[in-house]
């Protein structure tokens, strides 16, 4: 569905040029401290990425349609993406749009990333 976004993420994503994938695919967060650490790690891993918004759209679209959440995508950890999808589903009484959820997440979790929303 989001072929252009997928192409851009694969071509320009910071994660695609990194020698280590550890920053983007950490072990699941455990407890409050673990979640706080993972949120900081997500923000740092994706800071200044030119395709952060597109990446987040891809992750959310996959999670909305497949129900599977893992890793850091678009600067947002899996738990925060799942919660955003749950809230959007309740608010819209049905399947949410990945673009709308991505925009809400970036505005709330990463205000500096708002400039990247196209």
N, CA, C and O of each residue as an XYZ file, in Angstrom:
472
protein
N       0.814     -1.191      0.000
C       0.000      0.000      0.000
C       0.863      1.263      0.000
O       0.551      2.220     -0.708
N       1.906      1.277      0.757
C       2.772      2.444      0.877
C       4.109      2.164      0.178
O       5.161      2.175      0.817
N       4.063      1.917     -1.114
C       5.265      1.528     -1.860
C       6.305      2.642     -1.920
O       7.499      2.379     -1.778
N       5.871      3.868     -2.127
C       6.803      5.003     -2.187
C       7.502      5.187     -0.842
O       8.711      5.413     -0.787
N       6.736      5.088      0.234
C       7.326      5.235      1.567
C       8.340      4.131      1.843
O       9.411      4.382      2.394
N       7.994      2.917      1.458
C       8.907      1.796      1.681
C      10.207      1.997      0.907
O      11.289      1.753      1.440
N      10.109      2.432     -0.326
C      11.303      2.681     -1.138
C      12.172      3.750     -0.481
O      13.389      3.589     -0.383
N      11.548      4.843     -0.030
C      12.308      5.940      0.596
C      12.992      5.482      1.884
O      14.147      5.831      2.131
N      12.285      4.704      2.704
C      12.886      4.222      3.954
C      14.078      3.322      3.657
O      15.132      3.456      4.279
N      13.914      2.417      2.719
C      15.033      1.516      2.371
C      16.217      2.285      1.802
O      17.366      1.897      2.011
N      15.952      3.347      1.100
C      17.023      4.107      0.456
C      17.686      5.112      1.388
O      18.907      5.267      1.358
N      16.898      5.801      2.220
C      17.420      6.926      2.990
C      17.409      6.746      4.504
O      17.923      7.606      5.218
N      16.841      5.658      5.015
C      16.754      5.466      6.461
C      18.116      5.320      7.122
O      19.003      4.647      6.598
N      18.274      5.955      8.274
C      19.543      5.844      9.017
C      19.837      4.403      9.381
O      20.997      3.991      9.419
N      18.788      3.632      9.647
C      18.971      2.242     10.055
C      19.533      1.385      8.922
O      20.200      0.384      9.184
N      19.280      1.753      7.685
C      19.744      0.941      6.563
C      21.228      1.114      6.291
O      21.835      0.290      5.607
N      21.818      2.178      6.821
C      23.247      2.406      6.617
C      24.066      2.108      7.863
O      25.284      2.289      7.862
N      23.413      1.655      8.917
C      24.099      1.363     10.172
C      24.722     -0.032     10.137
O      24.155     -0.966      9.571
N      25.878     -0.150     10.740
C      26.531     -1.463     10.821
C      25.934     -2.316     11.937
O      26.137     -3.530     11.961
N      25.207     -1.702     12.855
C      24.602     -2.424     13.970
C      23.102     -2.179     14.000
O      22.655     -1.033     13.950
N      22.334     -3.239     14.079
C      20.876     -3.119     14.158
C      20.387     -3.111     15.605
O      19.182     -3.026     15.840
N      21.292     -3.199     16.574
C      20.905     -3.272     17.982
C      20.066     -2.082     18.436
O      19.156     -2.244     19.250
N      20.357     -0.897     17.925
C      19.625      0.293     18.357
C      18.170      0.236     17.934
O      17.314      0.809     18.608
N      17.870     -0.436     16.846
C      16.507     -0.456     16.323
C      15.722     -1.699     16.736
O      14.494     -1.708     16.649
N      16.398     -2.719     17.173
C      15.704     -3.955     17.556
C      16.183     -4.436     18.927
O      16.797     -5.497     19.045
N      15.893     -3.638     19.963
C      16.321     -3.995     21.321
C      15.445     -5.107     21.903
O      14.385     -5.438     21.373
N      15.926     -5.663     23.004
C      15.109     -6.630     23.735
C      13.855     -5.918     24.242
O      13.885     -4.705     24.448
N      12.763     -6.639     24.445
C      11.539     -6.006     24.947
C      11.783     -5.281     26.269
O      12.532     -5.752     27.125
N      11.131     -4.121     26.416
C      11.275     -3.322     27.634
C      10.596     -4.030     28.796
O       9.506     -4.583     28.650
N      11.251     -4.005     29.949
C      10.691     -4.591     31.149
C      10.625     -3.510     32.234
O      11.639     -2.913     32.594
N       9.426     -3.273     32.741
C       9.241     -2.307     33.815
C       9.302     -0.867     33.344
O       9.550     -0.582     32.172
N       9.071      0.032     34.290
C       9.019      1.460     33.998
C      10.370      1.991     33.525
O      10.437      2.752     32.560
N      11.444      1.591     34.205
C      12.776      2.048     33.802
C      13.158      1.520     32.432
O      13.744      2.239     31.624
N      12.827      0.272     32.172
C      13.133     -0.320     30.872
C      12.399      0.380     29.747
O      12.964      0.597     28.676
N      11.138      0.737     29.980
C      10.360      1.437     28.967
C      10.916      2.848     28.744
O      11.023      3.302     27.605
N      11.263      3.531     29.822
C      11.832      4.877     29.689
C      13.141      4.826     28.901
O      13.400      5.679     28.053
N      13.954      3.827     29.190
C      15.214      3.659     28.458
C      14.942      3.396     26.977
O      15.608      3.963     26.111
N      13.969      2.540     26.691
C      13.674      2.215     25.295
C      13.117      3.430     24.552
O      13.405      3.611     23.369
N      12.335      4.254     25.219
C      11.828      5.481     24.589
C      12.977      6.435     24.262
O      12.996      7.026     23.182
N      13.925      6.590     25.170
C      15.093      7.438     24.892
C      15.903      6.860     23.740
O      16.349      7.585     22.851
N      16.084      5.554     23.768
C      16.838      4.871     22.728
C      16.154      5.067     21.364
O      16.827      5.283     20.356
N      14.839      4.990     21.341
C      14.103      5.172     20.091
C      14.293      6.581     19.550
O      14.547      6.769     18.360
N      14.169      7.562     20.426
C      14.322      8.953     19.995
C      15.731      9.209     19.471
O      15.901      9.884     18.456
N      16.737      8.677     20.153
C      18.127      8.868     19.734
C      18.436      8.124     18.436
O      19.116      8.655     17.559
N      17.936      6.899     18.317
C      18.241      6.083     17.140
C      17.712      6.720     15.869
O      18.335      6.613     14.813
N      16.581      7.375     15.960
C      15.940      7.912     14.763
C      16.056      9.429     14.635
O      15.496     10.024     13.714
N      16.785     10.051     15.561
C      16.965     11.499     15.497
C      17.621     11.880     14.173
O      18.568     11.237     13.721
N      17.111     12.905     13.585
C      17.641     13.448     12.328
C      17.494     12.513     11.132
O      18.110     12.757     10.095
N      16.705     11.460     11.242
C      16.477     10.572     10.096
C      15.530     11.284      9.130
O      14.475     11.761      9.546
N      15.885     11.364      7.867
C      15.047     12.087      6.912
C      13.731     11.381      6.561
O      12.847     11.990      5.958
N      13.597     10.122      6.928
C      12.381      9.371      6.591
C      11.691      8.815      7.836
O      11.050      7.766      7.775
N      11.818      9.505      8.944
C      11.232      9.040     10.197
C       9.715      8.880     10.079
O       9.174      7.868     10.523
N       9.033      9.835      9.503
C       7.577      9.778      9.364
C       7.154      8.606      8.479
O       6.241      7.860      8.833
N       7.805      8.443      7.343
C       7.476      7.342      6.440
C       7.707      5.989      7.099
O       6.915      5.062      6.929
N       8.784      5.885      7.844
C       9.116      4.652      8.554
C       8.026      4.308      9.570
O       7.605      3.156      9.678
N       7.586      5.301     10.296
C       6.540      5.087     11.293
C       5.230      4.671     10.624
O       4.519      3.815     11.151
N       4.903      5.253      9.488
C       3.704      4.868      8.742
C       3.772      3.396      8.354
O       2.795      2.663      8.510
N       4.925      2.964      7.848
C       5.075      1.563      7.447
C       4.872      0.622      8.627
O       4.168     -0.381      8.512
N       5.486      0.944      9.758
C       5.353      0.096     10.943
C       3.896      0.030     11.401
O       3.376     -1.049     11.686
N       3.248      1.182     11.469
C       1.858      1.218     11.929
C       0.929      0.489     10.972
O       0.025     -0.224     11.408
N       1.137      0.657      9.690
C       0.310     -0.044      8.718
C       0.443     -1.556      8.892
O      -0.548     -2.285      8.860
N       1.674     -2.012      9.075
C       1.897     -3.443      9.288
C       1.224     -3.911     10.584
O       0.575     -4.956     10.611
N       1.383     -3.144     11.633
C       0.824     -3.518     12.926
C      -0.702     -3.484     12.917
O      -1.343     -4.343     13.524
N      -1.287     -2.508     12.238
C      -2.742     -2.423     12.149
C      -3.286     -3.623     11.386
O      -4.304     -4.197     11.774
N      -2.617     -4.003     10.309
C      -3.121     -5.077      9.449
C      -2.692     -6.471      9.877
O      -3.415     -7.439      9.640
N      -1.526     -6.590     10.506
C      -1.004     -7.912     10.877
C      -1.045     -8.182     12.378
O      -0.996     -9.339     12.796
N      -1.136     -7.126     13.196
C      -1.203     -7.299     14.636
C       0.116     -7.638     15.303
O       0.127     -8.146     16.424
N       1.234     -7.365     14.631
C       2.551     -7.698     15.174
C       3.362     -6.419     15.355
O       3.511     -5.637     14.416
N       3.890     -6.205     16.570
C       4.710     -5.031     16.877
C       6.075     -5.468     17.375
O       6.172     -6.321     18.257
N       7.127     -4.893     16.819
C       8.478     -5.189     17.293
C       9.420     -4.091     16.832
O       9.205     -3.453     15.801
N      10.446     -3.888     17.601
C      11.503     -2.946     17.238
C      11.111     -1.485     17.342
O       9.998     -1.130     17.731
N      12.067     -0.661     16.980
C      11.892      0.782     16.960
C      11.747      1.195     15.506
O      12.612      0.918     14.675
N      10.667      1.845     15.219
C      10.381      2.323     13.864
C       9.932      3.772     13.976
O       9.051      4.089     14.775
N      10.518      4.632     13.199
C      10.113      6.029     13.207
C      10.325      6.723     14.535
O       9.643      7.701     14.844
N      11.260      6.229     15.320
C      11.551      6.836     16.613
C      10.579      6.476     17.716
O      10.560      7.120     18.764
N       9.759      5.440     17.487
C       8.739      5.068     18.470
C       8.868      3.577     18.787
O       8.938      2.742     17.886
N       8.897      3.262     20.078
C       9.014      1.861     20.485
C       7.696      1.121     20.264
O       6.640      1.738     20.123
N       7.773     -0.195     20.236
C       6.619     -1.043     19.930
C       5.455     -0.807     20.895
O       4.303     -0.756     20.463
N       5.731     -0.664     22.168
C       4.658     -0.483     23.151
C       3.869      0.804     22.874
O       2.639      0.804     22.931
N       4.576      1.896     22.576
C       3.889      3.155     22.302
C       3.072      3.081     21.010
O       1.997      3.673     20.919
N       3.580      2.358     20.016
C       2.807      2.196     18.778
C       1.544      1.379     19.038
O       0.469      1.735     18.554
N       1.660      0.294     19.792
C       0.482     -0.527     20.104
C      -0.573      0.290     20.841
O      -1.760      0.210     20.525
N      -0.135      1.076     21.826
C      -1.079      1.892     22.593
C      -1.753      2.931     21.698
O      -2.953      3.174     21.824
N      -0.995      3.537     20.806
C      -1.568      4.543     19.899
C      -2.605      3.912     18.978
O      -3.643      4.515     18.705
N      -2.334      2.712     18.503
C      -3.290      2.010     17.643
C      -4.555      1.685     18.423
O      -5.659      1.846     17.903
N      -4.407      1.225     19.675
C      -5.569      0.911     20.510
C      -6.430      2.154     20.736
O      -7.654      2.093     20.620
N      -5.790      3.281     21.058
C      -6.533      4.524     21.291
C      -7.243      4.984     20.016
O      -8.404      5.391     20.057
N      -6.539      4.917     18.889
C      -7.138      5.345     17.621
C      -8.298      4.438     17.227
O      -9.299      4.906     16.683
N      -8.168      3.153     17.498
C      -9.242      2.209     17.184
C     -10.485      2.528     18.011
O     -11.602      2.508     17.494
N     -10.287      2.822     19.295
C     -11.408      3.181     20.160
C     -12.036      4.502     19.730
O     -13.260      4.635     19.697
N     -11.192      5.477     19.401
C     -11.665      6.810     19.036
C     -12.466      6.785     17.730
O     -13.470      7.486     17.600
N     -12.019      5.976     16.766
C     -12.665      5.935     15.451
C     -13.660      4.785     15.315
O     -14.305      4.638     14.277
N     -13.783      3.975     16.357
C     -14.696      2.827     16.345
C     -14.436      1.924     15.144
O     -15.366      1.468     14.478
N     -13.169      1.677     14.882
C     -12.805      0.813     13.760
C     -11.325      0.923     13.452
O     -10.546      1.441     14.252
N     -10.953      0.436     12.301
C      -9.552      0.412     11.900
C      -9.035      1.819     11.652
O      -9.588      2.544     10.825
N      -7.976      2.216     12.360
C      -7.434      3.563     12.179
C      -6.558      3.654     10.930
O      -6.117      2.636     10.397
N      -6.313      4.871     10.472
C      -5.428      5.137      9.349
C      -3.999      5.299      9.864
O      -3.762      6.067     10.796
N      -3.057      4.591      9.272
C      -1.661      4.618      9.727
C      -1.075      6.022      9.684
O      -0.311      6.396     10.575
N      -1.417      6.804      8.668
C      -0.882      8.175      8.569
C      -1.355      9.042      9.735
O      -0.572      9.798     10.309
N      -2.629      8.930     10.080
C      -3.163      9.730     11.186
C      -2.513      9.337     12.512
O      -2.159     10.201     13.314
N      -2.359      8.047     12.737
C      -1.748      7.575     13.981
C      -0.290      8.025     14.037
O       0.182      8.452     15.091
N       0.425      7.935     12.922
C       1.838      8.354     12.869
C       1.970      9.835     13.198
O       2.844     10.229     13.969
N       1.114     10.641     12.620
C       1.183     12.078     12.870
C       0.919     12.378     14.344
O       1.635     13.174     14.951
N      -0.097     11.751     14.919
C      -0.396     11.951     16.339
C       0.769     11.538     17.222
O       1.116     12.242     18.170
N       1.372     10.403     16.913
C       2.498      9.917     17.710
C       3.678     10.876     17.656
O       4.256     11.208     18.691
N       4.034     11.316     16.475
C       5.185     12.211     16.354
C       4.938     13.546     17.034
O       5.848     14.107     17.645
N       3.736     14.056     16.937
C       3.415     15.319     17.590
C       3.524     15.172     19.106
O       4.036     16.063     19.783
N       3.041     14.047     19.637
C       3.033     13.844     21.082
C       4.362     13.373     21.661
O       4.724     13.775     22.767
N       5.088     12.539     20.946
C       6.301     11.948     21.489
C       7.588     12.623     21.037
O       8.601     12.574     21.736
N       7.548     13.245     19.883
C       8.777     13.781     19.310
C       8.489     15.099     18.589
O       8.498     15.145     17.359
N       8.238     16.158     19.335
C       7.875     17.429     18.703
C       8.880     17.923     17.663
O       8.489     18.573     16.694
N      10.159     17.628     17.849
C      11.153     18.074     16.875
C      11.013     17.344     15.541
O      11.527     17.816     14.527
N      10.325     16.202     15.527
C      10.143     15.443     14.287
C       8.976     15.967     13.459
O       8.794     15.540     12.319
N       8.193     16.874     14.001
C       7.020     17.369     13.287
C       7.407     18.000     11.959
O       6.632     17.939     11.004
N       8.583     18.603     11.877
C       9.029     19.211     10.626
C       9.166     18.201      9.516
O       9.127     18.577      8.344
N       9.328     16.906      9.844
C       9.516     15.866      8.850
C       8.204     15.312      8.298
O       8.212     14.513      7.361
N       7.078     15.735      8.877
C       5.786     15.242      8.408
C       5.462     15.962      7.107
O       5.330     17.186      7.069
N       5.341     15.189      6.061
C       5.102     15.785      4.737
C       3.627     15.997      4.492
O       3.242     16.487      3.431
